[in-house]
C-alpha cells in the first residue's frame, strides 16, 4: 500500500513542476556541449604537453 501512495504523491508533485520550454532546453544543451568541448581541448593540450615534456626528460 505504501508503494501506491508513493506513486500517487509522485504524480501529484510532477503536476506542480514548471517544465522548461524548448528554447530553454536548447540553450542549456548548447552551454553543456560548449563547456564539454572546451574542457576536452584543454585536457588534450595538457596531455600533449606533458607527454612531450616526459619525452624530453626521459
C-alpha positions as CSV (number, residue, x, y, z in Angstrom):
1,X,0.0,0.0,0.0
2,X,2.9,2.4,0.7
3,X,4.1,1.9,-2.9
4,X,0.8,3.0,-4.4
5,X,0.6,6.0,-2.1
6,X,4.2,6.9,-3.0
7,X,3.3,6.7,-6.8
8,X,0.2,8.9,-6.2
9,X,2.2,11.5,-4.4
10,X,4.9,11.5,-7.0
11,X,2.3,12.1,-9.8
12,X,0.8,15.0,-7.7
13,X,4.3,16.6,-7.3
14,X,5.1,16.2,-11.0
15,X,2.0,18.2,-11.8
16,X,3.4,21.1,-9.8
17,X,6.7,21.2,-11.8
18,X,7.3,24.1,-14.1
19,X,8.9,22.3,-17.1
20,X,11.4,24.3,-19.2
21,X,10.5,25.5,-22.7
22,X,12.1,24.1,-25.8
23,X,14.3,27.2,-26.2
24,X,15.5,26.9,-22.5
25,X,16.4,23.3,-23.1
26,X,18.3,24.1,-26.3
27,X,20.2,26.9,-24.6
28,X,21.2,24.6,-21.7
29,X,22.3,21.9,-24.2
30,X,24.5,24.4,-26.1
31,X,26.1,25.5,-22.8
32,X,26.9,21.9,-21.8
33,X,28.2,21.0,-25.2
34,X,30.4,24.0,-25.5
35,X,31.8,23.6,-22.0
36,X,32.5,19.9,-22.7
37,X,34.4,20.8,-25.9
38,X,36.4,23.5,-24.1
39,X,37.4,21.1,-21.2
40,X,38.3,18.3,-23.7
41,X,40.5,20.7,-25.7
42,X,42.2,21.9,-22.5
43,X,42.8,18.4,-21.3
44,X,44.1,17.3,-24.7
45,X,46.6,20.2,-24.8
46,X,47.8,19.4,-21.3
47,X,48.2,15.7,-22.1
48,X,50.1,16.6,-25.3
49,X,52.4,19.0,-23.4
50,X,53.1,16.6,-20.5
51,X,53.8,13.7,-23.0
52,X,56.3,15.9,-24.9
53,X,57.8,17.0,-21.6
54,X,58.3,13.5,-20.4
55,X,59.9,12.5,-23.7
56,X,62.4,15.4,-23.4
57,X,63.2,14.5,-19.7
58,X,63.4,10.7,-20.2
